[in-house]
Amino acid sequence: MRRFAAILLSAGLSSGPVAALQPLHENPTVVNGFYAIGLADEVRKNCSSISPRWLAAYNYLRALEKYARDEGYSEAQIEELVENKKEKEELRGRIRADLAERGATPENPEGYCTVGREEIAKGSVAGKLLRAK
């Protein structure tokens, strides 16, 4: 049996065809994770009654990096996404549009506090990165 397994492994037949990884900026887990971090960041910057949970945010970011590595993405691919200004701006625009739909705008700063308290109350990923003072 060991010999058969060794033959399969050496022939590359045991794991079947290797699927190509989707671009990291399209990976739903990564995109949703960065969205949650960005949402929490926008709330904490615009609402003085909500503060960040820095350690939770740091740990969550590290967990996302570990997830990407475990999925097979290289350090270079991870770094490329982290440094990609175009992707950051697109995500920031999406977050700000979503916040505006929920009533959080520069003209209505209390809306950020409302969104933050809602996220905290429902225990969302973004909410877990925030603390009401």
Chimera marker file (.cmm) of the C-alpha trace (Angstrom):
<marker_set name="trace">
<marker id="1" x="0.000" y="0.000" z="0.000" r="1" g="1" b="0" radius="0.5"/>
<marker id="2" x="2.832" y="2.416" z="0.836" r="1" g="1" b="0" radius="0.5"/>
<marker id="3" x="4.472" y="1.717" z="-2.479" r="1" g="1" b="0" radius="0.5"/>
<marker id="4" x="1.181" y="2.415" z="-4.299" r="1" g="1" b="0" radius="0.5"/>
<marker id="5" x="0.748" y="5.738" z="-2.425" r="1" g="1" b="0" radius="0.5"/>
<marker id="6" x="4.326" y="6.712" z="-3.217" r="1" g="1" b="0" radius="0.5"/>
<marker id="7" x="3.777" y="5.970" z="-6.895" r="1" g="1" b="0" radius="0.5"/>
<marker id="8" x="0.581" y="8.051" z="-6.924" r="1" g="1" b="0" radius="0.5"/>
<marker id="9" x="2.278" y="10.946" z="-5.172" r="1" g="1" b="0" radius="0.5"/>
<marker id="10" x="5.276" y="10.881" z="-7.473" r="1" g="1" b="0" radius="0.5"/>
<marker id="11" x="2.995" y="10.754" z="-10.498" r="1" g="1" b="0" radius="0.5"/>
<marker id="12" x="0.909" y="13.625" z="-9.155" r="1" g="1" b="0" radius="0.5"/>
<marker id="13" x="-2.274" y="11.596" z="-9.377" r="1" g="1" b="0" radius="0.5"/>
<marker id="14" x="-3.349" y="11.453" z="-5.766" r="1" g="1" b="0" radius="0.5"/>
<marker id="15" x="-4.603" y="15.005" z="-5.467" r="1" g="1" b="0" radius="0.5"/>
<marker id="16" x="-6.153" y="15.362" z="-8.904" r="1" g="1" b="0" radius="0.5"/>
<marker id="17" x="-5.798" y="18.484" z="-11.011" r="1" g="1" b="0" radius="0.5"/>
<marker id="18" x="-4.675" y="21.586" z="-9.156" r="1" g="1" b="0" radius="0.5"/>
<marker id="19" x="-7.123" y="24.440" z="-9.500" r="1" g="1" b="0" radius="0.5"/>
<marker id="20" x="-5.741" y="27.895" z="-10.161" r="1" g="1" b="0" radius="0.5"/>
<marker id="21" x="-6.246" y="30.372" z="-7.365" r="1" g="1" b="0" radius="0.5"/>
<marker id="22" x="-8.587" y="33.225" z="-8.048" r="1" g="1" b="0" radius="0.5"/>
<marker id="23" x="-6.995" y="36.652" z="-7.696" r="1" g="1" b="0" radius="0.5"/>
<marker id="24" x="-6.664" y="37.498" z="-4.017" r="1" g="1" b="0" radius="0.5"/>
<marker id="25" x="-8.653" y="40.721" z="-4.461" r="1" g="1" b="0" radius="0.5"/>
<marker id="26" x="-11.591" y="38.559" z="-5.608" r="1" g="1" b="0" radius="0.5"/>
<marker id="27" x="-11.438" y="36.021" z="-2.778" r="1" g="1" b="0" radius="0.5"/>
<marker id="28" x="-14.708" y="36.514" z="-0.841" r="1" g="1" b="0" radius="0.5"/>
<marker id="29" x="-13.201" y="35.778" z="2.562" r="1" g="1" b="0" radius="0.5"/>
<marker id="30" x="-10.426" y="38.314" z="2.031" r="1" g="1" b="0" radius="0.5"/>
<marker id="31" x="-12.711" y="40.946" z="0.475" r="1" g="1" b="0" radius="0.5"/>
<marker id="32" x="-15.275" y="40.605" z="3.268" r="1" g="1" b="0" radius="0.5"/>
<marker id="33" x="-12.519" y="40.757" z="5.858" r="1" g="1" b="0" radius="0.5"/>
<marker id="34" x="-11.026" y="43.945" z="4.461" r="1" g="1" b="0" radius="0.5"/>
<marker id="35" x="-14.541" y="45.376" z="4.147" r="1" g="1" b="0" radius="0.5"/>
<marker id="36" x="-15.169" y="44.756" z="7.870" r="1" g="1" b="0" radius="0.5"/>
<marker id="37" x="-11.851" y="46.339" z="8.826" r="1" g="1" b="0" radius="0.5"/>
<marker id="38" x="-12.538" y="49.339" z="6.598" r="1" g="1" b="0" radius="0.5"/>
<marker id="39" x="-16.069" y="49.773" z="7.919" r="1" g="1" b="0" radius="0.5"/>
<marker id="40" x="-14.844" y="49.708" z="11.507" r="1" g="1" b="0" radius="0.5"/>
<marker id="41" x="-12.112" y="52.193" z="10.617" r="1" g="1" b="0" radius="0.5"/>
<marker id="42" x="-14.545" y="54.652" z="9.028" r="1" g="1" b="0" radius="0.5"/>
<marker id="43" x="-16.842" y="54.418" z="12.050" r="1" g="1" b="0" radius="0.5"/>
<marker id="44" x="-14.087" y="54.938" z="14.621" r="1" g="1" b="0" radius="0.5"/>
<marker id="45" x="-12.644" y="57.914" z="12.716" r="1" g="1" b="0" radius="0.5"/>
<marker id="46" x="-16.025" y="59.642" z="12.489" r="1" g="1" b="0" radius="0.5"/>
<marker id="47" x="-17.671" y="58.818" z="15.822" r="1" g="1" b="0" radius="0.5"/>
<marker id="48" x="-16.081" y="60.032" z="19.033" r="1" g="1" b="0" radius="0.5"/>
<marker id="49" x="-18.243" y="57.751" z="21.200" r="1" g="1" b="0" radius="0.5"/>
<marker id="50" x="-16.854" y="54.585" z="19.567" r="1" g="1" b="0" radius="0.5"/>
<marker id="51" x="-13.252" y="53.476" z="19.810" r="1" g="1" b="0" radius="0.5"/>
<marker id="52" x="-11.324" y="50.749" z="18.030" r="1" g="1" b="0" radius="0.5"/>
<marker id="53" x="-10.306" y="47.461" z="19.534" r="1" g="1" b="0" radius="0.5"/>
<marker id="54" x="-6.760" y="47.681" z="18.220" r="1" g="1" b="0" radius="0.5"/>
<marker id="55" x="-5.656" y="44.241" z="19.376" r="1" g="1" b="0" radius="0.5"/>
<marker id="56" x="-8.754" y="42.581" z="17.908" r="1" g="1" b="0" radius="0.5"/>
<marker id="57" x="-8.172" y="44.388" z="14.597" r="1" g="1" b="0" radius="0.5"/>
<marker id="58" x="-4.506" y="43.385" z="14.530" r="1" g="1" b="0" radius="0.5"/>
<marker id="59" x="-5.351" y="39.756" z="15.298" r="1" g="1" b="0" radius="0.5"/>
<marker id="60" x="-8.097" y="39.714" z="12.682" r="1" g="1" b="0" radius="0.5"/>
<marker id="61" x="-5.735" y="41.110" z="10.059" r="1" g="1" b="0" radius="0.5"/>
<marker id="62" x="-3.149" y="38.448" z="10.923" r="1" g="1" b="0" radius="0.5"/>
<marker id="63" x="-5.848" y="35.767" z="10.683" r="1" g="1" b="0" radius="0.5"/>
<marker id="64" x="-6.723" y="37.002" z="7.176" r="1" g="1" b="0" radius="0.5"/>
<marker id="65" x="-3.072" y="36.806" z="6.179" r="1" g="1" b="0" radius="0.5"/>
<marker id="66" x="-2.845" y="33.273" z="7.567" r="1" g="1" b="0" radius="0.5"/>
<marker id="67" x="-6.004" y="32.297" z="5.705" r="1" g="1" b="0" radius="0.5"/>
<marker id="68" x="-4.506" y="33.600" z="2.441" r="1" g="1" b="0" radius="0.5"/>
<marker id="69" x="-1.256" y="31.700" z="3.021" r="1" g="1" b="0" radius="0.5"/>
<marker id="70" x="-3.152" y="28.523" z="3.913" r="1" g="1" b="0" radius="0.5"/>
<marker id="71" x="-5.152" y="28.864" z="0.694" r="1" g="1" b="0" radius="0.5"/>
<marker id="72" x="-1.896" y="28.872" z="-1.256" r="1" g="1" b="0" radius="0.5"/>
<marker id="73" x="-1.309" y="32.564" z="-1.902" r="1" g="1" b="0" radius="0.5"/>
<marker id="74" x="2.315" y="33.686" z="-1.773" r="1" g="1" b="0" radius="0.5"/>
<marker id="75" x="3.726" y="36.422" z="0.431" r="1" g="1" b="0" radius="0.5"/>
<marker id="76" x="4.233" y="38.476" z="-2.736" r="1" g="1" b="0" radius="0.5"/>
<marker id="77" x="0.539" y="38.123" z="-3.678" r="1" g="1" b="0" radius="0.5"/>
<marker id="78" x="-0.533" y="39.129" z="-0.176" r="1" g="1" b="0" radius="0.5"/>
<marker id="79" x="1.813" y="42.115" z="-0.146" r="1" g="1" b="0" radius="0.5"/>
<marker id="80" x="0.631" y="43.130" z="-3.612" r="1" g="1" b="0" radius="0.5"/>
<marker id="81" x="-2.967" y="43.284" z="-2.389" r="1" g="1" b="0" radius="0.5"/>
<marker id="82" x="-2.073" y="45.159" z="0.794" r="1" g="1" b="0" radius="0.5"/>
<marker id="83" x="-0.164" y="47.778" z="-1.239" r="1" g="1" b="0" radius="0.5"/>
<marker id="84" x="-2.695" y="48.032" z="-4.102" r="1" g="1" b="0" radius="0.5"/>
<marker id="85" x="-3.963" y="51.634" z="-3.973" r="1" g="1" b="0" radius="0.5"/>
<marker id="86" x="-6.603" y="51.070" z="-6.654" r="1" g="1" b="0" radius="0.5"/>
<marker id="87" x="-8.164" y="48.192" z="-4.709" r="1" g="1" b="0" radius="0.5"/>
<marker id="88" x="-8.053" y="50.227" z="-1.484" r="1" g="1" b="0" radius="0.5"/>
<marker id="89" x="-9.844" y="53.157" z="-3.107" r="1" g="1" b="0" radius="0.5"/>
<marker id="90" x="-12.489" y="50.921" z="-4.670" r="1" g="1" b="0" radius="0.5"/>
<marker id="91" x="-13.169" y="49.257" z="-1.329" r="1" g="1" b="0" radius="0.5"/>
<marker id="92" x="-13.196" y="52.604" z="0.490" r="1" g="1" b="0" radius="0.5"/>
<marker id="93" x="-15.710" y="53.928" z="-2.062" r="1" g="1" b="0" radius="0.5"/>
<marker id="94" x="-17.937" y="50.886" z="-1.564" r="1" g="1" b="0" radius="0.5"/>
<marker id="95" x="-17.771" y="51.244" z="2.219" r="1" g="1" b="0" radius="0.5"/>
<marker id="96" x="-18.591" y="54.960" z="2.091" r="1" g="1" b="0" radius="0.5"/>
<marker id="97" x="-21.512" y="54.342" z="-0.262" r="1" g="1" b="0" radius="0.5"/>
<marker id="98" x="-22.856" y="51.636" z="2.069" r="1" g="1" b="0" radius="0.5"/>
<marker id="99" x="-22.415" y="53.940" z="5.068" r="1" g="1" b="0" radius="0.5"/>
<marker id="100" x="-24.246" y="56.735" z="3.249" r="1" g="1" b="0" radius="0.5"/>
<marker id="101" x="-27.144" y="54.363" z="2.513" r="1" g="1" b="0" radius="0.5"/>
<marker id="102" x="-27.291" y="53.716" z="6.252" r="1" g="1" b="0" radius="0.5"/>
<marker id="103" x="-27.317" y="57.430" z="7.065" r="1" g="1" b="0" radius="0.5"/>
<marker id="104" x="-23.640" y="57.923" z="7.881" r="1" g="1" b="0" radius="0.5"/>
<marker id="105" x="-22.288" y="60.911" z="5.973" r="1" g="1" b="0" radius="0.5"/>
<marker id="106" x="-20.035" y="63.856" z="6.778" r="1" g="1" b="0" radius="0.5"/>
<marker id="107" x="-23.220" y="65.943" z="6.956" r="1" g="1" b="0" radius="0.5"/>
<marker id="108" x="-24.691" y="63.493" z="9.500" r="1" g="1" b="0" radius="0.5"/>
<marker id="109" x="-21.797" y="62.392" z="11.728" r="1" g="1" b="0" radius="0.5"/>
<marker id="110" x="-24.166" y="60.820" z="14.271" r="1" g="1" b="0" radius="0.5"/>
<marker id="111" x="-24.979" y="58.293" z="11.536" r="1" g="1" b="0" radius="0.5"/>
<marker id="112" x="-21.517" y="56.770" z="11.965" r="1" g="1" b="0" radius="0.5"/>
<marker id="113" x="-22.241" y="56.259" z="15.653" r="1" g="1" b="0" radius="0.5"/>
<marker id="114" x="-25.590" y="54.651" z="14.822" r="1" g="1" b="0" radius="0.5"/>
<marker id="115" x="-23.955" y="52.274" z="12.340" r="1" g="1" b="0" radius="0.5"/>
<marker id="116" x="-21.199" y="51.473" z="14.824" r="1" g="1" b="0" radius="0.5"/>
<marker id="117" x="-23.655" y="50.681" z="17.611" r="1" g="1" b="0" radius="0.5"/>
<marker id="118" x="-25.703" y="48.518" z="15.213" r="1" g="1" b="0" radius="0.5"/>
<marker id="119" x="-22.593" y="46.568" z="14.181" r="1" g="1" b="0" radius="0.5"/>
<marker id="120" x="-21.543" y="46.113" z="17.818" r="1" g="1" b="0" radius="0.5"/>
<marker id="121" x="-25.047" y="44.975" z="18.805" r="1" g="1" b="0" radius="0.5"/>
<marker id="122" x="-25.305" y="42.373" z="16.062" r="1" g="1" b="0" radius="0.5"/>
<marker id="123" x="-21.799" y="41.076" z="16.744" r="1" g="1" b="0" radius="0.5"/>
<marker id="124" x="-20.619" y="41.478" z="13.170" r="1" g="1" b="0" radius="0.5"/>
<marker id="125" x="-16.943" y="41.260" z="12.339" r="1" g="1" b="0" radius="0.5"/>
<marker id="126" x="-16.803" y="45.068" z="12.114" r="1" g="1" b="0" radius="0.5"/>
<marker id="127" x="-18.696" y="45.322" z="15.401" r="1" g="1" b="0" radius="0.5"/>
<marker id="128" x="-16.174" y="43.083" z="17.118" r="1" g="1" b="0" radius="0.5"/>
<marker id="129" x="-13.453" y="45.518" z="16.109" r="1" g="1" b="0" radius="0.5"/>
<marker id="130" x="-15.242" y="48.408" z="17.856" r="1" g="1" b="0" radius="0.5"/>
<marker id="131" x="-16.118" y="49.408" z="21.404" r="1" g="1" b="0" radius="0.5"/>
<marker id="132" x="-18.746" y="51.905" z="22.535" r="1" g="1" b="0" radius="0.5"/>
<marker id="133" x="-17.305" y="54.300" z="25.107" r="1" g="1" b="0" radius="0.5"/>
<link id1="1" id2="2" r="1" g="1" b="0" radius="0.2"/>
<link id1="2" id2="3" r="1" g="1" b="0" radius="0.2"/>
<link id1="3" id2="4" r="1" g="1" b="0" radius="0.2"/>
<link id1="4" id2="5" r="1" g="1" b="0" radius="0.2"/>
<link id1="5" id2="6" r="1" g="1" b="0" radius="0.2"/>
<link id1="6" id2="7" r="1" g="1" b="0" radius="0.2"/>
<link id1="7" id2="8" r="1" g="1" b="0" radius="0.2"/>
<link id1="8" id2="9" r="1" g="1" b="0" radius="0.2"/>
<link id1="9" id2="10" r="1" g="1" b="0" radius="0.2"/>
<link id1="10" id2="11" r="1" g="1" b="0" radius="0.2"/>
<link id1="11" id2="12" r="1" g="1" b="0" radius="0.2"/>
<link id1="12" id2="13" r="1" g="1" b="0" radius="0.2"/>
<link id1="13" id2="14" r="1" g="1" b="0" radius="0.2"/>
<link id1="14" id2="15" r="1" g="1" b="0" radius="0.2"/>
<link id1="15" id2="16" r="1" g="1" b="0" radius="0.2"/>
<link id1="16" id2="17" r="1" g="1" b="0" radius="0.2"/>
<link id1="17" id2="18" r="1" g="1" b="0" radius="0.2"/>
<link id1="18" id2="19" r="1" g="1" b="0" radius="0.2"/>
<link id1="19" id2="20" r="1" g="1" b="0" radius="0.2"/>
<link id1="20" id2="21" r="1" g="1" b="0" radius="0.2"/>
<link id1="21" id2="22" r="1" g="1" b="0" radius="0.2"/>
<link id1="22" id2="23" r="1" g="1" b="0" radius="0.2"/>
<link id1="23" id2="24" r="1" g="1" b="0" radius="0.2"/>
<link id1="24" id2="25" r="1" g="1" b="0" radius="0.2"/>
<link id1="25" id2="26" r="1" g="1" b="0" radius="0.2"/>
<link id1="26" id2="27" r="1" g="1" b="0" radius="0.2"/>
<link id1="27" id2="28" r="1" g="1" b="0" radius="0.2"/>
<link id1="28" id2="29" r="1" g="1" b="0" radius="0.2"/>
<link id1="29" id2="30" r="1" g="1" b="0" radius="0.2"/>
<link id1="30" id2="31" r="1" g="1" b="0" radius="0.2"/>
<link id1="31" id2="32" r="1" g="1" b="0" radius="0.2"/>
<link id1="32" id2="33" r="1" g="1" b="0" radius="0.2"/>
<link id1="33" id2="34" r="1" g="1" b="0" radius="0.2"/>
<link id1="34" id2="35" r="1" g="1" b="0" radius="0.2"/>
<link id1="35" id2="36" r="1" g="1" b="0" radius="0.2"/>
<link id1="36" id2="37" r="1" g="1" b="0" radius="0.2"/>
<link id1="37" id2="38" r="1" g="1" b="0" radius="0.2"/>
<link id1="38" id2="39" r="1" g="1" b="0" radius="0.2"/>
<link id1="39" id2="40" r="1" g="1" b="0" radius="0.2"/>
<link id1="40" id2="41" r="1" g="1" b="0" radius="0.2"/>
<link id1="41" id2="42" r="1" g="1" b="0" radius="0.2"/>
<link id1="42" id2="43" r="1" g="1" b="0" radius="0.2"/>
<link id1="43" id2="44" r="1" g="1" b="0" radius="0.2"/>
<link id1="44" id2="45" r="1" g="1" b="0" radius="0.2"/>
<link id1="45" id2="46" r="1" g="1" b="0" radius="0.2"/>
<link id1="46" id2="47" r="1" g="1" b="0" radius="0.2"/>
<link id1="47" id2="48" r="1" g="1" b="0" radius="0.2"/>
<link id1="48" id2="49" r="1" g="1" b="0" radius="0.2"/>
<link id1="49" id2="50" r="1" g="1" b="0" radius="0.2"/>
<link id1="50" id2="51" r="1" g="1" b="0" radius="0.2"/>
<link id1="51" id2="52" r="1" g="1" b="0" radius="0.2"/>
<link id1="52" id2="53" r="1" g="1" b="0" radius="0.2"/>
<link id1="53" id2="54" r="1" g="1" b="0" radius="0.2"/>
<link id1="54" id2="55" r="1" g="1" b="0" radius="0.2"/>
<link id1="55" id2="56" r="1" g="1" b="0" radius="0.2"/>
<link id1="56" id2="57" r="1" g="1" b="0" radius="0.2"/>
<link id1="57" id2="58" r="1" g="1" b="0" radius="0.2"/>
<link id1="58" id2="59" r="1" g="1" b="0" radius="0.2"/>
<link id1="59" id2="60" r="1" g="1" b="0" radius="0.2"/>
<link id1="60" id2="61" r="1" g="1" b="0" radius="0.2"/>
<link id1="61" id2="62" r="1" g="1" b="0" radius="0.2"/>
<link id1="62" id2="63" r="1" g="1" b="0" radius="0.2"/>
<link id1="63" id2="64" r="1" g="1" b="0" radius="0.2"/>
<link id1="64" id2="65" r="1" g="1" b="0" radius="0.2"/>
<link id1="65" id2="66" r="1" g="1" b="0" radius="0.2"/>
<link id1="66" id2="67" r="1" g="1" b="0" radius="0.2"/>
<link id1="67" id2="68" r="1" g="1" b="0" radius="0.2"/>
<link id1="68" id2="69" r="1" g="1" b="0" radius="0.2"/>
<link id1="69" id2="70" r="1" g="1" b="0" radius="0.2"/>
<link id1="70" id2="71" r="1" g="1" b="0" radius="0.2"/>
<link id1="71" id2="72" r="1" g="1" b="0" radius="0.2"/>
<link id1="72" id2="73" r="1" g="1" b="0" radius="0.2"/>
<link id1="73" id2="74" r="1" g="1" b="0" radius="0.2"/>
<link id1="74" id2="75" r="1" g="1" b="0" radius="0.2"/>
<link id1="75" id2="76" r="1" g="1" b="0" radius="0.2"/>
<link id1="76" id2="77" r="1" g="1" b="0" radius="0.2"/>
<link id1="77" id2="78" r="1" g="1" b="0" radius="0.2"/>
<link id1="78" id2="79" r="1" g="1" b="0" radius="0.2"/>
<link id1="79" id2="80" r="1" g="1" b="0" radius="0.2"/>
<link id1="80" id2="81" r="1" g="1" b="0" radius="0.2"/>
<link id1="81" id2="82" r="1" g="1" b="0" radius="0.2"/>
<link id1="82" id2="83" r="1" g="1" b="0" radius="0.2"/>
<link id1="83" id2="84" r="1" g="1" b="0" radius="0.2"/>
<link id1="84" id2="85" r="1" g="1" b="0" radius="0.2"/>
<link id1="85" id2="86" r="1" g="1" b="0" radius="0.2"/>
<link id1="86" id2="87" r="1" g="1" b="0" radius="0.2"/>
<link id1="87" id2="88" r="1" g="1" b="0" radius="0.2"/>
<link id1="88" id2="89" r="1" g="1" b="0" radius="0.2"/>
<link id1="89" id2="90" r="1" g="1" b="0" radius="0.2"/>
<link id1="90" id2="91" r="1" g="1" b="0" radius="0.2"/>
<link id1="91" id2="92" r="1" g="1" b="0" radius="0.2"/>
<link id1="92" id2="93" r="1" g="1" b="0" radius="0.2"/>
<link id1="93" id2="94" r="1" g="1" b="0" radius="0.2"/>
<link id1="94" id2="95" r="1" g="1" b="0" radius="0.2"/>
<link id1="95" id2="96" r="1" g="1" b="0" radius="0.2"/>
<link id1="96" id2="97" r="1" g="1" b="0" radius="0.2"/>
<link id1="97" id2="98" r="1" g="1" b="0" radius="0.2"/>
<link id1="98" id2="99" r="1" g="1" b="0" radius="0.2"/>
<link id1="99" id2="100" r="1" g="1" b="0" radius="0.2"/>
<link id1="100" id2="101" r="1" g="1" b="0" radius="0.2"/>
<link id1="101" id2="102" r="1" g="1" b="0" radius="0.2"/>
<link id1="102" id2="103" r="1" g="1" b="0" radius="0.2"/>
<link id1="103" id2="104" r="1" g="1" b="0" radius="0.2"/>
<link id1="104" id2="105" r="1" g="1" b="0" radius="0.2"/>
<link id1="105" id2="106" r="1" g="1" b="0" radius="0.2"/>
<link id1="106" id2="107" r="1" g="1" b="0" radius="0.2"/>
<link id1="107" id2="108" r="1" g="1" b="0" radius="0.2"/>
<link id1="108" id2="109" r="1" g="1" b="0" radius="0.2"/>
<link id1="109" id2="110" r="1" g="1" b="0" radius="0.2"/>
<link id1="110" id2="111" r="1" g="1" b="0" radius="0.2"/>
<link id1="111" id2="112" r="1" g="1" b="0" radius="0.2"/>
<link id1="112" id2="113" r="1" g="1" b="0" radius="0.2"/>
<link id1="113" id2="114" r="1" g="1" b="0" radius="0.2"/>
<link id1="114" id2="115" r="1" g="1" b="0" radius="0.2"/>
<link id1="115" id2="116" r="1" g="1" b="0" radius="0.2"/>
<link id1="116" id2="117" r="1" g="1" b="0" radius="0.2"/>
<link id1="117" id2="118" r="1" g="1" b="0" radius="0.2"/>
<link id1="118" id2="119" r="1" g="1" b="0" radius="0.2"/>
<link id1="119" id2="120" r="1" g="1" b="0" radius="0.2"/>
<link id1="120" id2="121" r="1" g="1" b="0" radius="0.2"/>
<link id1="121" id2="122" r="1" g="1" b="0" radius="0.2"/>
<link id1="122" id2="123" r="1" g="1" b="0" radius="0.2"/>
<link id1="123" id2="124" r="1" g="1" b="0" radius="0.2"/>
<link id1="124" id2="125" r="1" g="1" b="0" radius="0.2"/>
<link id1="125" id2="126" r="1" g="1" b="0" radius="0.2"/>
<link id1="126" id2="127" r="1" g="1" b="0" radius="0.2"/>
<link id1="127" id2="128" r="1" g="1" b="0" radius="0.2"/>
<link id1="128" id2="129" r="1" g="1" b="0" radius="0.2"/>
<link id1="129" id2="130" r="1" g="1" b="0" radius="0.2"/>
<link id1="130" id2="131" r="1" g="1" b="0" radius="0.2"/>
<link id1="131" id2="132" r="1" g="1" b="0" radius="0.2"/>
<link id1="132" id2="133" r="1" g="1" b="0" radius="0.2"/>
</marker_set>
